[in-house]
Amino acid sequence: MAHRALTTHAAALTATAALLLTACGGSDEPNAADGGASPSAAPEGAVTRAQAAKILDTYGTVNSKANTTQDAKLLSTVEGGQVHEQSKADYTTFDTWTKADQSDYKKPFSYQAREYYIPVGEDWFAVKATASGSKNPALLVFDKEGSTWKMVSAVYSDAPIPAIDTGNHGLATAVAPSTRVGAMAPNDVSAAFEDLFETGGKKAGAALSSSTGAAKDALKLYKDRTKGDTARWATRKYFAKAPAHKETYALRLTDGGVLAVVPTAHTKETLLKPQYMSSFQITPNDEESAYNPDKRALITDTFQGMALATLPPTGKPSVIADEYRMTDSK
């Protein structure tokens, strides 16, 4: 997405802009100094830095345009994956926001302080950047749908994003999501993180560090499920759910560990206690009402998300940042 406080994306694609998002590869420019070897001898990624910059610029332009009218179809021309699930949710709930938040969301934005991470021999690339209006860096991932480049993940982080290894002629090194790094593989992170919401980390989540802000927030939601005004007459539980999009992206860090962008998802169920079933109904909040305004005995909210995790060679992996949006309520 765009700057994650409140943002989304778009702009009418001209023929020129559309070309910038079509698949591009090859070596119209070297990726880095190659020690005197010819460009053809150097390893290559799916795009050059110049091409990646144009793709990101076009994404920001289109995103900004789509935000002005919440045009999900336009946005889908440059965005896919989990990030697009979240953007569509932003558009669905837009009318429930404050006027100030709506105004901020519609402001055009661009990306600064860019660092490009283009892995050797892969069909995707990542960018670390800061969106205008945001102080936090984000890791953005672009992948192809057919021949079109789209942003598929965007995770903004309060914590510093660790140094990614670009020692291969300036290119990054991808790690297969199934490759075990220390305590777990990147593919294992999603289930472990969702276990913090579901069981408080009693199962798979025990393998994760509980010291990061993302983990603390997840554990707080689990602990607070029996608190609040609704606790007297309803139960609240979280359940892990298969993400809408399952792709995980992982890059080697300079310290030998791995940085992974993983898809996440869970549901939150608020259920009337048996003694209240015959006489009460739960009134959905404004956000839930955007999907279903009916009062009901059980409200099931779906949250689609993304997380940024570090997997060290030794010690527990950490989820350093996460992004969630309510994408449905029944």
VEXVEXDO-378467 format. One record per residue (C-alpha): residue number from 1; y, x, z. Coordinates in steps of 0.1 Angstrom, whole numbers. Each point is the difference from the previous one (the first is absolute). Example, Ala and Ser with C-alpha at 12.3 -4.5 7.8 and 13.67 -1.06 7.14 Angstrom:
# VEXVEXDO-378467
<pt pos="1" yy="-45" xx="123" zz="78"/>
<pt pos="2" yy="34" xx="14" zz="-7"/>
This chain:
# VEXVEXDO-378467
<pt pos="1" yy="0" xx="0" zz="0"/>
<pt pos="2" yy="36" xx="11" zz="2"/>
<pt pos="3" yy="16" xx="9" zz="33"/>
<pt pos="4" yy="-23" xx="-16" zz="24"/>
<pt pos="5" yy="24" xx="-14" zz="26"/>
<pt pos="6" yy="3" xx="-29" zz="-25"/>
<pt pos="7" yy="-5" xx="6" zz="-37"/>
<pt pos="8" yy="-20" xx="-6" zz="-31"/>
<pt pos="9" yy="6" xx="8" zz="-37"/>
<pt pos="10" yy="9" xx="-4" zz="-37"/>
<pt pos="11" yy="24" xx="-1" zz="-32"/>
<pt pos="12" yy="-4" xx="-12" zz="-36"/>
<pt pos="13" yy="-20" xx="25" zz="-18"/>
<pt pos="14" yy="17" xx="12" zz="-32"/>
<pt pos="15" yy="-22" xx="14" zz="-27"/>
<pt pos="16" yy="10" xx="35" zz="11"/>
<pt pos="17" yy="-7" xx="-7" zz="37"/>
<pt pos="18" yy="-34" xx="-15" zz="-9"/>
<pt pos="19" yy="-9" xx="32" zz="-18"/>
<pt pos="20" yy="7" xx="20" zz="31"/>
<pt pos="21" yy="-27" xx="-19" zz="19"/>
<pt pos="22" yy="-27" xx="3" zz="-26"/>
<pt pos="23" yy="-26" xx="26" zz="6"/>
<pt pos="24" yy="13" xx="35" zz="-5"/>
<pt pos="25" yy="-17" xx="33" zz="5"/>
<pt pos="26" yy="-2" xx="34" zz="-15"/>
<pt pos="27" yy="22" xx="30" zz="5"/>
<pt pos="28" yy="34" xx="-4" zz="-16"/>
<pt pos="29" yy="12" xx="22" zz="29"/>
<pt pos="30" yy="-18" xx="23" zz="24"/>
<pt pos="31" yy="-6" xx="-14" zz="34"/>
<pt pos="32" yy="8" xx="33" zz="17"/>
<pt pos="33" yy="2" xx="37" zz="-6"/>
<pt pos="34" yy="-33" xx="10" zz="-13"/>
<pt pos="35" yy="1" xx="38" zz="5"/>
<pt pos="36" yy="6" xx="7" zz="-37"/>
<pt pos="37" yy="-28" xx="-20" zz="-14"/>
<pt pos="38" yy="7" xx="-24" zz="-29"/>
<pt pos="39" yy="6" xx="-36" zz="10"/>
<pt pos="40" yy="-33" xx="-10" zz="-17"/>
<pt pos="41" yy="-19" xx="23" zz="24"/>
<pt pos="42" yy="16" xx="-17" zz="31"/>
<pt pos="43" yy="-17" xx="-30" zz="17"/>
<pt pos="44" yy="15" xx="-34" zz="-7"/>
<pt pos="45" yy="6" xx="-33" zz="17"/>
<pt pos="46" yy="3" xx="-34" zz="-16"/>
<pt pos="47" yy="38" xx="4" zz="-4"/>
<pt pos="48" yy="26" xx="27" zz="2"/>
<pt pos="49" yy="27" xx="-1" zz="27"/>
<pt pos="50" yy="25" xx="-11" zz="-26"/>
<pt pos="51" yy="-22" xx="-29" zz="-10"/>
<pt pos="52" yy="-7" xx="-9" zz="36"/>
<pt pos="53" yy="37" xx="-1" zz="7"/>
<pt pos="54" yy="6" xx="-24" zz="-30"/>
<pt pos="55" yy="-28" xx="-23" zz="12"/>
<pt pos="56" yy="15" xx="-1" zz="35"/>
<pt pos="57" yy="35" xx="-6" zz="-13"/>
<pt pos="58" yy="-12" xx="-29" zz="-22"/>
<pt pos="59" yy="-19" xx="-15" zz="30"/>
<pt pos="60" yy="31" xx="1" zz="21"/>
<pt pos="61" yy="20" xx="-17" zz="-27"/>
<pt pos="62" yy="-25" xx="-28" zz="-7"/>
<pt pos="63" yy="-6" xx="-5" zz="37"/>
<pt pos="64" yy="37" xx="-4" zz="8"/>
<pt pos="65" yy="3" xx="-26" zz="-28"/>
<pt pos="66" yy="-30" xx="-20" zz="11"/>
<pt pos="67" yy="13" xx="-1" zz="36"/>
<pt pos="68" yy="31" xx="-19" zz="-10"/>
<pt pos="69" yy="-20" xx="-31" zz="-11"/>
<pt pos="70" yy="-34" xx="8" zz="17"/>
<pt pos="71" yy="-16" xx="2" zz="-35"/>
<pt pos="72" yy="-36" xx="10" zz="8"/>
<pt pos="73" yy="-10" xx="-1" zz="-37"/>
<pt pos="74" yy="26" xx="26" zz="-9"/>
<pt pos="75" yy="-9" xx="21" zz="30"/>
<pt pos="76" yy="-37" xx="0" zz="-11"/>
<pt pos="77" yy="10" xx="20" zz="-31"/>
<pt pos="78" yy="6" xx="30" zz="22"/>
<pt pos="79" yy="-19" xx="-7" zz="32"/>
<pt pos="80" yy="-36" xx="-7" zz="10"/>
<pt pos="81" yy="-25" xx="5" zz="28"/>
<pt pos="82" yy="7" xx="-6" zz="37"/>
<pt pos="83" yy="37" xx="6" zz="-4"/>
<pt pos="84" yy="2" xx="-29" zz="-25"/>
<pt pos="85" yy="-19" xx="-23" zz="24"/>
<pt pos="86" yy="27" xx="7" zz="26"/>
<pt pos="87" yy="29" xx="-4" zz="-25"/>
<pt pos="88" yy="-13" xx="-35" zz="-10"/>
<pt pos="89" yy="-1" xx="-8" zz="37"/>
<pt pos="90" yy="36" xx="11" zz="4"/>
<pt pos="91" yy="10" xx="-24" zz="-28"/>
<pt pos="92" yy="-20" xx="-29" zz="15"/>
<pt pos="93" yy="16" xx="3" zz="34"/>
<pt pos="94" yy="35" xx="10" zz="-13"/>
<pt pos="95" yy="16" xx="-33" zz="8"/>
<pt pos="96" yy="-10" xx="3" zz="37"/>
<pt pos="97" yy="20" xx="33" zz="4"/>
<pt pos="98" yy="35" xx="3" zz="13"/>
<pt pos="99" yy="29" xx="1" zz="-25"/>
<pt pos="100" yy="6" xx="36" zz="10"/>
<pt pos="101" yy="-36" xx="10" zz="-7"/>
<pt pos="102" yy="0" xx="-19" zz="-33"/>
<pt pos="103" yy="32" xx="18" zz="-11"/>
<pt pos="104" yy="-14" xx="34" zz="9"/>
<pt pos="105" yy="-31" xx="-7" zz="-19"/>
<pt pos="106" yy="19" xx="-8" zz="-32"/>
<pt pos="107" yy="20" xx="33" zz="0"/>
<pt pos="108" yy="-9" xx="24" zz="-27"/>
<pt pos="109" yy="-17" xx="32" zz="12"/>
<pt pos="110" yy="-12" xx="34" zz="-12"/>
<pt pos="111" yy="-21" xx="28" zz="14"/>
<pt pos="112" yy="13" xx="33" zz="13"/>
<pt pos="113" yy="-14" xx="32" zz="14"/>
<pt pos="114" yy="-30" xx="-2" zz="-23"/>
<pt pos="115" yy="-31" xx="22" zz="1"/>
<pt pos="116" yy="-26" xx="-5" zz="-26"/>
<pt pos="117" yy="-37" xx="4" zz="8"/>
<pt pos="118" yy="-20" xx="0" zz="-33"/>
<pt pos="119" yy="-37" xx="8" zz="6"/>
<pt pos="120" yy="-19" xx="20" zz="-25"/>
<pt pos="121" yy="-23" xx="-20" zz="-23"/>
<pt pos="122" yy="8" xx="-34" zz="15"/>
<pt pos="123" yy="14" xx="-32" zz="-16"/>
<pt pos="124" yy="25" xx="-6" zz="29"/>
<pt pos="125" yy="28" xx="17" zz="18"/>
<pt pos="126" yy="21" xx="-3" zz="31"/>
<pt pos="127" yy="36" xx="5" zz="9"/>
<pt pos="128" yy="16" xx="5" zz="34"/>
<pt pos="129" yy="35" xx="-14" zz="0"/>
<pt pos="130" yy="26" xx="-19" zz="20"/>
<pt pos="131" yy="14" xx="-33" zz="-14"/>
<pt pos="132" yy="38" xx="-6" zz="2"/>
<pt pos="133" yy="7" xx="-20" zz="31"/>
<pt pos="134" yy="-30" xx="15" zz="19"/>
<pt pos="135" yy="-2" xx="30" zz="22"/>
<pt pos="136" yy="-38" xx="3" zz="0"/>
<pt pos="137" yy="-20" xx="19" zz="-27"/>
<pt pos="138" yy="-26" xx="-19" zz="-19"/>
<pt pos="139" yy="-31" xx="11" zz="-18"/>
<pt pos="140" yy="-2" xx="-19" zz="-33"/>
<pt pos="141" yy="-31" xx="-1" zz="-22"/>
<pt pos="142" yy="0" xx="-8" zz="-37"/>
<pt pos="143" yy="-32" xx="-8" zz="-19"/>
<pt pos="144" yy="-7" xx="-15" zz="-34"/>
<pt pos="145" yy="-10" xx="-36" zz="-9"/>
<pt pos="146" yy="-12" xx="5" zz="-35"/>
<pt pos="147" yy="26" xx="22" zz="-16"/>
<pt pos="148" yy="28" xx="-10" zz="23"/>
<pt pos="149" yy="12" xx="19" zz="31"/>
<pt pos="150" yy="5" xx="-21" zz="31"/>
<pt pos="151" yy="9" xx="7" zz="36"/>
<pt pos="152" yy="-31" xx="-11" zz="20"/>
<pt pos="153" yy="8" xx="13" zz="35"/>
<pt pos="154" yy="32" xx="7" zz="20"/>
<pt pos="155" yy="-2" xx="9" zz="37"/>
<pt pos="156" yy="32" xx="9" zz="19"/>
<pt pos="157" yy="-4" xx="22" zz="30"/>
<pt pos="158" yy="20" xx="5" zz="32"/>
<pt pos="159" yy="-20" xx="32" zz="5"/>
<pt pos="160" yy="4" xx="31" zz="-24"/>
<pt pos="161" yy="-24" xx="-1" zz="-29"/>
<pt pos="162" yy="-21" xx="33" zz="3"/>
<pt pos="163" yy="2" xx="27" zz="-26"/>
<pt pos="164" yy="-21" xx="-6" zz="-31"/>
<pt pos="165" yy="-17" xx="29" zz="-17"/>
<pt pos="166" yy="15" xx="8" zz="-34"/>
<pt pos="167" yy="-13" xx="35" zz="-3"/>
<pt pos="168" yy="-19" xx="-6" zz="-33"/>
<pt pos="169" yy="28" xx="9" zz="-25"/>
<pt pos="170" yy="23" xx="-25" zz="18"/>
<pt pos="171" yy="-26" xx="-28" zz="-2"/>
<pt pos="172" yy="-16" xx="-19" zz="29"/>
<pt pos="173" yy="-38" xx="-2" zz="7"/>
<pt pos="174" yy="-16" xx="-34" zz="2"/>
<pt pos="175" yy="-29" xx="-6" zz="24"/>
<pt pos="176" yy="-27" xx="-26" zz="-8"/>
<pt pos="177" yy="4" xx="-29" zz="24"/>
<pt pos="178" yy="-37" xx="2" zz="10"/>
<pt pos="179" yy="3" xx="37" zz="10"/>
<pt pos="180" yy="-4" xx="5" zz="38"/>
<pt pos="181" yy="29" xx="20" zz="15"/>
<pt pos="182" yy="-6" xx="8" zz="36"/>
<pt pos="183" yy="-9" xx="-33" zz="18"/>
<pt pos="184" yy="1" xx="-24" zz="-29"/>
<pt pos="185" yy="6" xx="-5" zz="-37"/>
<pt pos="186" yy="32" xx="-16" zz="-14"/>
<pt pos="187" yy="-21" xx="-30" zz="-9"/>
<pt pos="188" yy="-9" xx="-5" zz="37"/>
<pt pos="189" yy="36" xx="-2" zz="12"/>
<pt pos="190" yy="7" xx="-36" zz="-9"/>
<pt pos="191" yy="-29" xx="-15" zz="20"/>
<pt pos="192" yy="8" xx="23" zz="29"/>
<pt pos="193" yy="37" xx="-10" zz="1"/>
<pt pos="194" yy="-8" xx="-37" zz="-3"/>
<pt pos="195" yy="-24" xx="3" zz="30"/>
<pt pos="196" yy="30" xx="8" zz="22"/>
<pt pos="197" yy="13" xx="-36" zz="-7"/>
<pt pos="198" yy="-34" xx="-16" zz="2"/>
<pt pos="199" yy="-17" xx="17" zz="30"/>
<pt pos="200" yy="27" xx="23" zz="15"/>
<pt pos="201" yy="-18" xx="30" zz="-15"/>
<pt pos="202" yy="-33" xx="-6" zz="17"/>
<pt pos="203" yy="-20" xx="6" zz="-32"/>
<pt pos="204" yy="11" xx="19" zz="-31"/>
<pt pos="205" yy="35" xx="4" zz="13"/>
<pt pos="206" yy="-11" xx="23" zz="27"/>
<pt pos="207" yy="-1" xx="28" zz="-26"/>
<pt pos="208" yy="38" xx="-3" zz="-5"/>
<pt pos="209" yy="27" xx="16" zz="21"/>
<pt pos="210" yy="18" xx="-26" zz="21"/>
<pt pos="211" yy="32" xx="21" zz="5"/>
<pt pos="212" yy="18" xx="-10" zz="-32"/>
<pt pos="213" yy="25" xx="-28" zz="-3"/>
<pt pos="214" yy="-22" xx="-19" zz="-25"/>
<pt pos="215" yy="-30" xx="1" zz="23"/>
<pt pos="216" yy="20" xx="-10" zz="30"/>
<pt pos="217" yy="15" xx="-30" zz="-18"/>
<pt pos="218" yy="-35" xx="-11" zz="-11"/>
<pt pos="219" yy="-14" xx="3" zz="35"/>
<pt pos="220" yy="30" xx="-18" zz="15"/>
<pt pos="221" yy="-7" xx="-30" zz="-23"/>
<pt pos="222" yy="-36" xx="0" zz="12"/>
<pt pos="223" yy="11" xx="2" zz="37"/>
<pt pos="224" yy="26" xx="-27" zz="-4"/>
<pt pos="225" yy="-23" xx="-25" zz="-17"/>
<pt pos="226" yy="-5" xx="-17" zz="34"/>
<pt pos="227" yy="37" xx="0" zz="9"/>
<pt pos="228" yy="31" xx="-20" zz="-10"/>
<pt pos="229" yy="9" xx="-37" zz="0"/>
<pt pos="230" yy="-30" xx="-10" zz="-21"/>
<pt pos="231" yy="-27" xx="16" zz="22"/>
<pt pos="232" yy="-2" xx="-29" zz="23"/>
<pt pos="233" yy="-12" xx="-24" zz="-27"/>
<pt pos="234" yy="-13" xx="21" zz="-28"/>
<pt pos="235" yy="-20" xx="32" zz="-6"/>
<pt pos="236" yy="12" xx="28" zz="-24"/>
<pt pos="237" yy="-25" xx="24" zz="-17"/>
<pt pos="238" yy="1" xx="26" zz="-28"/>
<pt pos="239" yy="-27" xx="6" zz="-25"/>
<pt pos="240" yy="-3" xx="28" zz="-26"/>
<pt pos="241" yy="1" xx="-12" zz="-36"/>
<pt pos="242" yy="-7" xx="16" zz="-33"/>
<pt pos="243" yy="33" xx="11" zz="-16"/>
<pt pos="244" yy="10" xx="-16" zz="-32"/>
<pt pos="245" yy="0" xx="34" zz="-17"/>
<pt pos="246" yy="-25" xx="26" zz="12"/>
<pt pos="247" yy="13" xx="33" zz="-16"/>
<pt pos="248" yy="5" xx="29" zz="24"/>
<pt pos="249" yy="21" xx="31" zz="-10"/>
<pt pos="250" yy="-4" xx="34" zz="18"/>
<pt pos="251" yy="17" xx="34" zz="-4"/>
<pt pos="252" yy="-7" xx="33" zz="16"/>
<pt pos="253" yy="24" xx="13" zz="26"/>
<pt pos="254" yy="12" xx="36" zz="4"/>
<pt pos="255" yy="-18" xx="2" zz="34"/>
<pt pos="256" yy="-34" xx="-9" zz="-17"/>
<pt pos="257" yy="1" xx="-36" zz="11"/>
<pt pos="258" yy="5" xx="-31" zz="-21"/>
<pt pos="259" yy="27" xx="-26" zz="-4"/>
<pt pos="260" yy="-14" xx="-34" zz="-10"/>
<pt pos="261" yy="17" xx="-33" zz="-11"/>
<pt pos="262" yy="-25" xx="-27" zz="9"/>
<pt pos="263" yy="0" xx="-38" zz="-6"/>
<pt pos="264" yy="-3" xx="-22" zz="31"/>
<pt pos="265" yy="-2" xx="-37" zz="8"/>
<pt pos="266" yy="-7" xx="-24" zz="29"/>
<pt pos="267" yy="3" xx="-36" zz="10"/>
<pt pos="268" yy="15" xx="-15" zz="31"/>
<pt pos="269" yy="-15" xx="-32" zz="13"/>
<pt pos="270" yy="18" xx="-22" zz="24"/>
<pt pos="271" yy="-23" xx="-28" zz="12"/>
<pt pos="272" yy="5" xx="-28" zz="25"/>
<pt pos="273" yy="-21" xx="1" zz="31"/>
<pt pos="274" yy="-27" xx="-27" zz="1"/>
<pt pos="275" yy="18" xx="-21" zz="26"/>
<pt pos="276" yy="31" xx="-3" zz="-22"/>
<pt pos="277" yy="-18" xx="-8" zz="-33"/>
<pt pos="278" yy="3" xx="-37" zz="3"/>
<pt pos="279" yy="36" xx="-3" zz="10"/>
<pt pos="280" yy="20" xx="30" zz="-15"/>
<pt pos="281" yy="6" xx="18" zz="-33"/>
<pt pos="282" yy="15" xx="34" zz="-5"/>
<pt pos="283" yy="34" xx="0" zz="-18"/>
<pt pos="284" yy="2" xx="29" zz="-24"/>
<pt pos="285" yy="30" xx="24" zz="1"/>
<pt pos="286" yy="25" xx="3" zz="-29"/>
<pt pos="287" yy="-20" xx="28" zz="-16"/>
<pt pos="288" yy="-33" xx="-19" zz="3"/>
<pt pos="289" yy="17" xx="-32" zz="-13"/>
<pt pos="290" yy="9" xx="18" zz="-32"/>
<pt pos="291" yy="-37" xx="-1" zz="-8"/>
<pt pos="292" yy="-10" xx="-32" zz="18"/>
<pt pos="293" yy="24" xx="-21" zz="20"/>
<pt pos="294" yy="-27" xx="-23" zz="15"/>
<pt pos="295" yy="-7" xx="-1" zz="37"/>
<pt pos="296" yy="-36" xx="9" zz="7"/>
<pt pos="297" yy="-26" xx="9" zz="27"/>
<pt pos="298" yy="-7" xx="34" zz="-16"/>
<pt pos="299" yy="25" xx="23" zz="-17"/>
<pt pos="300" yy="-14" xx="29" zz="-20"/>
<pt pos="301" yy="25" xx="25" zz="-12"/>
<pt pos="302" yy="-10" xx="28" zz="-24"/>
<pt pos="303" yy="17" xx="34" zz="0"/>
<pt pos="304" yy="-3" xx="25" zz="-28"/>
<pt pos="305" yy="10" xx="35" zz="7"/>
<pt pos="306" yy="0" xx="37" zz="-7"/>
<pt pos="307" yy="-3" xx="30" zz="24"/>
<pt pos="308" yy="8" xx="37" zz="-2"/>
<pt pos="309" yy="-25" xx="21" zz="18"/>
<pt pos="310" yy="-6" xx="37" zz="7"/>
<pt pos="311" yy="-35" xx="13" zz="3"/>
<pt pos="312" yy="-1" xx="35" zz="16"/>
<pt pos="313" yy="-30" xx="24" zz="-4"/>
<pt pos="314" yy="-5" xx="-3" zz="38"/>
<pt pos="315" yy="11" xx="-27" zz="24"/>
<pt pos="316" yy="7" xx="-37" zz="-4"/>
<pt pos="317" yy="16" xx="-14" zz="-31"/>
<pt pos="318" yy="34" xx="-17" zz="4"/>
<pt pos="319" yy="16" xx="-30" zz="-16"/>
<pt pos="320" yy="36" xx="12" zz="-2"/>
<pt pos="321" yy="15" xx="-31" zz="-17"/>
<pt pos="322" yy="-9" xx="-35" zz="-11"/>
<pt pos="323" yy="14" xx="-29" zz="-20"/>
<pt pos="324" yy="-11" xx="-37" zz="3"/>
<pt pos="325" yy="12" xx="-33" zz="-14"/>
<pt pos="326" yy="-13" xx="-35" zz="6"/>
<pt pos="327" yy="-14" xx="-10" zz="-34"/>
<pt pos="328" yy="-15" xx="-34" zz="9"/>
<pt pos="329" yy="-2" xx="-26" zz="28"/>
<pt pos="330" yy="-25" xx="-28" zz="2"/>
